[in-house]
Amino acid sequence: MNGRAAPLCIGEDGWPEGPEQNRPPRLEVVPGGGAGKEKLAQRSLLLVEDDPSMRLLCTFNLELAGFRVTTAGSGREGLDAARVGRFDLVVLDVMLPDLGGFEVAAALRADEATRDVPFVFLSARTSSDDLARGRAVGAIDYVTKPFDPVELGARLHGDLDELARGGADDVWELRFGGAEPKR
């Protein structure tokens, strides 16, 4: 574009009528990455996050990484969505306004319809006790905030790939070196 930055626009409202060549290029989310990559079956993910900004940031980047994302803004909404939908993975914030992430995880494990759905915590709570508690309720991974949102999708794909090869313990070992967090 001649070395100049083009404005970032979402949608087309507000652009003057005229030839297409005068408009900036449209941005589109292309699931699964760029050209030349083998297209994988799109994985479905439930993101349970109460912060609207974080939810939007994660959703955008996870969709770019090829996930089909459903969101929930509270623990109860997350449980309802998990029971109705079929997800390959649930990503849970620990600190939610109604039910905390650990409680949501325990409820997912107790429900026959959702007990086998893997989940990952995404949290600002980073103590070894929090990680141990996350592992104890069955998390396959625990991503701590702050994190690189662009890398989140690749990490979650890696978690699911490792889970398919081995199991939850193998994913945890991949991320944390095999050592169980100390309580």
N, C-alpha and C positions, 0 to 999 in steps of 0.2 A: 504494500500500500504506500509506496514512495517514502518509506521511513516515517510516516506520520501515524499517530495512533487514531484509530477509529472509535467513535463513541460506542459503548456497550448498551444495547437496547434489548429489551425483552418485549416481544410483540411488535406490531407494526403501527400502532396508534401514534399519531403525532407526526408521521413522516409525510412530507408534501407529496402530492400526486406527481407523477412524472415517470420517465424511463427508469427501468429497474437498475441500470448501470449507475445511476446517481445515488442509489441507496446503499448503505453499508451491508455487508454480508449478514445473513441471518445465522444466529447461533442455534445449534440443535444438539441435544444430548443423543449420542450414539451409543447404545448399550454395548458393553463388551470390549470397548477399546477401539483402536484405530484400524485402518485398512491393513490387510495382510495378516491379521491375527485370525486363527481358527475360531470360528464362532461356536461357543459352548452353549449348552442348554441354559437358559437364564434361570438363575437361582432366585428363590423368593426369600425375603427377609422381613421380619417385623422389627421395627425400631421403636423402643419404648423410651422416650426422652421428654421431659417436661419443659425444657427450655426451647422456645420456638426458634431462636437463632441457631442453636446447636442442632436441632432437628432438621432445619432447612439445609444447613451446611453439610451434615452427614448424608441426608437424602440425596442431595445433588451429587456429591462425590461417589456415593455407593451406586447410584444409577449410572454414572460415568464408568464405573468399574464393572457394569453388567448385571447388577442385581435389580430385581423387581422389588421395590420397597413399599411397604405399608407402614404407616406411622400411628403411634398412640401417644397421647400427652400425659397419661397417668397410669398407675399400676392397674387399676380396675379396667380401664380401656384396653390396656395391653392384654390382660387375661381374657377379656371378651373377644378381642380380635384373634388371639391364639387359639381359642376354642372353636371359632368359626372358620378361620382360614387354614390353609395347609402351607407351612413355612419350612424352608430348609434350615433356617437359623433365626434365633431371636437375639437381639442386642438390647440389653437392659441397662438403664442408668440405675445406680444404687439408691440415690436420694430422689425419691419421687414424692409428690404432695400427699398422696393418700396411702397406698401400700408401698412400702420400700421394695427395692429390687430383690433383696434376699427373700422377702415374703412372697413376691411374685414368682420367683424361681421355685420356692418350695411348693407353691400351689400348682405350678406347671408340672412338677415331678409327681405330685399326688394325683393328678388327673390322667386317667387312662388315655384320653385323646391327645394329650400333649407331652406325656412323660418321656417320649423318645426324641423330641425335638431338641437339638443342641442349643445352648445359649452361651453368650459371651457378655460379661459385664463391661460397661463403659462408664468410668467413674473418676471423680476427683479424689475419692477416698483411696489412699495409697498405702496405708499401713500394712504391715505383714499380717496383722490380725484380720484386716478386711480381705486380703487375698486368700488367706486360709479359710475364711468363712465362705468366700465365693467358691473355692474349690470343693469345700465340704457339701455345699448344696448342689454341686454338679456342673459348675461352669467348666467349659473346655478352654476358655481364655479369659483374661482380665486385662482390658486396655485402660491405661490410666491417662487422665486428662492432666495437662495438655498433651495432645497427640497430633500427628500430622494427618489431617483429614484426607489428603490425597493418597496416602499410603494405607488408609484404613481398609479400603476395598480389597487390595492385594493381600493384606494380612488375613482378612476374613475368608477369602478364597483359599489361602494357604491352610487355614484352620480346617476348612471343610475337606480339602484334599487330604490332609494328614489324618483326619478323622475317618475318611473312607479307607485309607490304607491300614490304619491300626486301630485307634480308639481314642477316647478322651484322655487317657493317661499319656498317650503319644503326643497329642497336641500340647498338653501342659508341659511335657518335657521339652518339646520344640521351643516353647516360649520362655520357660523358666528354668531350663537346665535339669529337669527331672526332680529337683529337690522340692519336696512339699513345703509350702510356706510354714514358718514357725508361728505358733500361737502364743 
